[in-house]
């Protein structure tokens, strides 16, 4: 009786192992959609322009955002992205050692239009805890794919309004990776 039980367990183990190996052999086939992937990145605002002034990065302060998000792909050509970006700003104050603080939290969802060669366009809405809102067209390119991670960069052009501040436009560079 004990031998039969052990042989049954061994048979089940082999069956599961063969099934797992078969799944890894078909990994190059078209994925079954809906596919959900998470990502991490950092973003640096190059320039922000409004009617009163032009602010470039590293001029008086340095701001870095740390976007994290979830992409849901509905097909090879379309998906939806949910991104949250906390920002940290470092600045010198009156010749003293500098200060740093969390300056903003941005929620910016948007559809993903996927094209060949790893190119994506993501028109995002933007809602900031500073009271600003707007939209951000994002132009994204995957430059390296591995089994576990896709590495990419994006250029975005944020337009912001509200909170009794002049309307502004800018340009950002974002670099990140998506977990496969």
C-alpha positions as CSV (number, residue, x, y, z in Angstrom):
1,X,0.0,0.0,0.0
2,X,2.8,2.4,0.9
3,X,4.7,1.6,-2.3
4,X,1.6,2.3,-4.4
5,X,1.2,5.7,-2.6
6,X,4.8,6.6,-3.3
7,X,4.6,5.6,-6.9
8,X,1.4,7.7,-7.3
9,X,3.2,10.7,-5.8
10,X,6.2,10.2,-8.0
11,X,4.0,9.9,-11.1
12,X,2.1,13.1,-10.2
13,X,5.4,14.9,-9.6
14,X,6.7,13.8,-13.0
15,X,3.4,14.8,-14.7
16,X,3.5,18.2,-13.1
17,X,7.2,18.6,-14.0
18,X,6.6,17.7,-17.7
19,X,3.6,20.1,-17.8
20,X,5.8,22.9,-16.3
21,X,8.5,22.2,-18.9
22,X,6.0,22.3,-21.7
23,X,4.8,25.7,-20.6
24,X,8.3,27.1,-20.7
25,X,8.8,25.7,-24.2
26,X,5.8,27.7,-25.5
27,X,6.9,31.0,-23.9
28,X,7.7,32.4,-27.4
29,X,4.2,32.1,-28.6
30,X,1.7,35.0,-28.5
31,X,0.6,35.7,-24.9
32,X,-3.0,35.2,-23.9
33,X,-4.6,38.6,-23.2
34,X,-5.3,40.3,-20.6
35,X,-1.7,40.5,-19.5
36,X,-0.8,42.6,-16.4
37,X,2.7,43.9,-15.8
38,X,4.2,46.2,-13.2
39,X,7.0,48.7,-13.7
40,X,9.4,51.0,-11.8
41,X,11.2,54.0,-13.2
42,X,12.6,57.5,-12.5
43,X,11.8,60.7,-14.3
44,X,13.7,64.0,-14.5
45,X,12.0,67.2,-15.7
46,X,14.3,68.8,-18.3
47,X,12.5,72.1,-18.6
48,X,9.2,73.7,-17.6
49,X,7.9,76.8,-19.4
50,X,5.1,79.2,-18.4
51,X,4.3,82.8,-19.3
52,X,6.5,84.1,-16.5
53,X,9.6,82.0,-16.6
54,X,11.5,79.0,-17.9
55,X,12.9,76.6,-15.3
56,X,15.5,74.1,-16.2
57,X,16.6,71.1,-14.1
58,X,19.6,71.5,-11.8
59,X,19.3,75.3,-12.0
60,X,18.0,76.2,-8.5
61,X,16.7,72.8,-7.5
62,X,16.7,69.2,-8.6
63,X,13.5,67.3,-8.9
64,X,13.3,63.5,-9.4
65,X,10.1,61.5,-9.7
66,X,9.8,57.8,-9.0
67,X,6.9,56.5,-11.1
68,X,5.5,53.1,-10.4
69,X,2.7,51.6,-12.3
70,X,0.6,48.8,-13.6
71,X,0.0,48.2,-17.3
72,X,-2.9,46.0,-18.4
73,X,-2.5,44.8,-22.0
74,X,-5.7,43.9,-23.8
75,X,-4.1,43.0,-27.1
76,X,-0.7,43.3,-28.9
77,X,-1.7,46.8,-29.9
78,X,-3.6,48.3,-27.0
79,X,-3.5,48.5,-23.2
80,X,-4.1,50.8,-20.3
81,X,-1.6,52.2,-17.8
82,X,-2.1,53.3,-14.2
83,X,0.9,55.3,-12.9
84,X,1.6,57.0,-9.5
85,X,4.6,59.3,-9.2
86,X,5.9,60.7,-6.0
87,X,8.5,63.5,-6.5
88,X,11.4,64.6,-4.3
89,X,12.9,68.0,-4.7
90,X,16.4,69.0,-3.4
91,X,17.3,72.7,-3.2
92,X,19.8,75.0,-1.5
93,X,18.4,77.6,0.9
94,X,20.3,80.9,1.4
95,X,23.8,79.4,1.1
96,X,23.1,76.7,3.8
97,X,23.4,73.0,3.3
98,X,20.4,72.0,1.1
99,X,17.0,70.7,2.0
100,X,15.0,67.9,0.5
101,X,11.3,67.1,0.7
102,X,8.5,65.2,-1.0
103,X,7.0,67.8,-3.2
104,X,4.1,66.2,-5.1
105,X,2.2,63.1,-5.9
106,X,0.9,62.6,-9.4
107,X,-1.7,60.1,-10.6
108,X,-1.7,59.8,-14.4
109,X,-3.7,57.1,-16.1
110,X,-3.9,56.6,-19.8
111,X,-4.4,54.2,-22.7
112,X,-1.3,52.6,-24.3
113,X,-1.2,52.5,-28.1
114,X,1.4,49.8,-28.9
115,X,3.3,49.7,-32.2
116,X,6.0,47.5,-33.7
117,X,9.6,47.6,-32.6
118,X,8.7,48.4,-28.9
119,X,7.4,51.9,-29.6
120,X,4.3,53.1,-27.6
121,X,2.3,56.3,-27.3
122,X,0.6,56.9,-24.0
123,X,-1.7,60.0,-23.8
124,X,-2.1,60.4,-20.0
125,X,-4.4,62.5,-17.9
126,X,-2.6,64.2,-14.9
127,X,-3.9,64.9,-11.4
128,X,-1.4,66.4,-8.9
129,X,-1.6,66.8,-5.1
130,X,-0.3,70.3,-5.7
131,X,-3.7,71.2,-7.1
132,X,-2.6,71.1,-10.8
133,X,-4.1,69.0,-13.5
134,X,-3.7,68.5,-17.2
135,X,-2.4,65.9,-19.7
136,X,0.9,64.3,-20.6
137,X,1.6,62.8,-24.0
138,X,4.3,60.1,-23.6
139,X,6.5,58.6,-26.3
140,X,8.0,55.4,-25.1
141,X,10.5,53.0,-26.6
142,X,11.6,49.6,-25.3
143,X,15.3,49.3,-26.0
144,X,16.2,45.9,-24.5
145,X,14.0,42.9,-23.8
146,X,15.0,40.0,-21.6
147,X,13.0,37.0,-20.3
148,X,12.4,38.8,-17.0
149,X,12.5,42.5,-17.7
150,X,12.0,45.0,-20.5
151,X,14.2,48.2,-20.3
152,X,12.8,51.4,-21.8
153,X,12.9,55.1,-21.9
154,X,10.3,57.8,-22.5
155,X,10.1,61.4,-23.4
156,X,7.0,63.2,-22.1
157,X,5.5,66.6,-22.7
158,X,3.4,67.6,-19.7
159,X,0.9,70.4,-19.9
160,X,-0.5,71.6,-16.5
161,X,-3.2,74.1,-15.4
162,X,-4.9,75.2,-12.3
163,X,-4.2,76.1,-8.7
164,X,-3.9,79.9,-9.5
165,X,-0.7,79.3,-11.4
166,X,0.0,80.0,-15.0
167,X,-0.5,77.2,-17.5
168,X,2.8,75.4,-18.2
169,X,4.4,73.0,-20.6
170,X,7.5,70.9,-20.2
171,X,9.7,68.1,-21.3
172,X,10.7,65.1,-19.2
173,X,13.0,62.1,-19.6
174,X,11.9,58.8,-17.9
175,X,13.9,55.6,-17.7
176,X,12.6,52.4,-16.3
177,X,11.9,48.7,-16.5
178,X,8.9,46.5,-16.7
179,X,8.7,43.1,-15.0
180,X,7.7,40.3,-17.5
